[in-house]
Structure formats: C-alpha cells, structure tokens
Amino acid sequence: MVTLGLLIRLEAKPGKEAEVENLLKGGLPLVQQEPATTAWFGIRLGPSTFGIFDVFPDESGREAHLSGRVAAALKENAGLFARAPDIEKIDVMAAKLPR
C-alpha cells in the first residue's frame, strides 16, 4: 500500500530538453534499486516541462528516495534546468497498482 508521494516539476533550459528527457529515462534503473519506491514515473508535461511522480509506503521510504541516486543525478545536472526543481510532498488518497 502506498500513502505518500512526490510530485517534482522540472523546467529545462532552452535547447536542453533532450538531455533532460535522457536524464529521466536514465533514472529508471536507479529507482529500481530502491525497495521503498513502489512506483516511479518520469513524465513530460509540455515542450520544456518535465516531472517525476513517485509513491512510497511511508515517510522513511520517501526520505530515502530524496537522498538517493536520482536526487543526486538531478543535483549533478542542475545546469540543464531553468530553475531549481519544484518538489511537492503529497498524500496518496487512493491508488491502483499492479499486483
């Protein structure tokens, strides 16, 4: 069961959209190694707007993810972004996940 999540918005600098897309695609193998990250999505919201949506069973899982390898990769590649990521901690009210 998941109870908590993160919604992170990322705005690519002009001309950096493909690099941000590749960064998100490269994040999948990293989060597959995180047992408390129940579901993770790298998403595109617009031409230069991207995001990450992920869910966790509890606060310790969410905090582990925030200090994990994807977060480090975002920091290492801060030059790709027009501004700092907008990180929202969210509560999951209902979810349908594969068994």
N, C-alpha and C positions, 0 to 999 in steps of 0.2 A: 504494500500500500504506500502511496506517496501522499505527503501532506504539505510539502514545501517546494518552492521552485525559485528560479531566477529568470528574469527577462532582461536581456542585455542588448542595447541598441548600439550599433557601430556605424559611424559615418566615414566612408572612405574619402580620402583626398582625391581631387580630380586626377584621373589617369591611373589611380591605384586600385580600381575596382576589381580587376582580375587577380591582383595579388591578395586582396582581402578574401575573395572567393576561395582561392587556393589555400590560404591560411585556415579558413574554416573547414574545408574538406580535409586538410591535414590534421585537424583536431580530433577527428573521429577515432583513430587508433589510440590516441592519448586517453580519451574518456572511457574507452572500452576496458581500460585497465583500472578504472575506479569502481569498486564494487558497490558503493553507495550512490552512484549516479544511475538512477533507474532508467531514465530516458533522456536523450540529448539530441537537440536539433540545431544545425547551422542553417539559417534561413536568409533569404533575400527579401527585403520589404519594398525596395524601389531601386532605381538605377544605381544609386550610390549608397543606399541604406541597407545594412545587413543586421543580423541579430543572432543571438543564441537563446534558446529556450531549453531549460532542463529542469528535471524534477528529482526529488530526494525523499527518502522515508522520514528523515529527521534533520534537526539543525546540525548535528555533528557531520552528517554527510554533505550538507550544503557548505559548511565551513571548510571541510576537507577539499571540496572542489574549488572553492575560491582561493585556496592556497596551493592548488595543483598545477599541473604542467600546462594546461590550456591557458590559465590565467598568466602564467609566466611567459608563454608564447605571445599573448596579447601585449604584455608589457615590453617584451623584446622588440616587437614590431610596431611600437607606438607611432613611428614615423609614417605609417600607412593611413593614419586616421586624422580627420579634420579636427577632432576634439576627443577628449577622454571618453571612454565608454560610459554609457548611462546604465548603471546597474540597479535593477529593482528587485528587491526580495519580495516574493509573493507567496500567498497561501493557496494551496490547491483545494478547491471545494469538491470537485468530482473528477474522476479520471477513468478512462477505459484503456487498458494496456494489454498487450498480448500475454498469454499465459505461459 
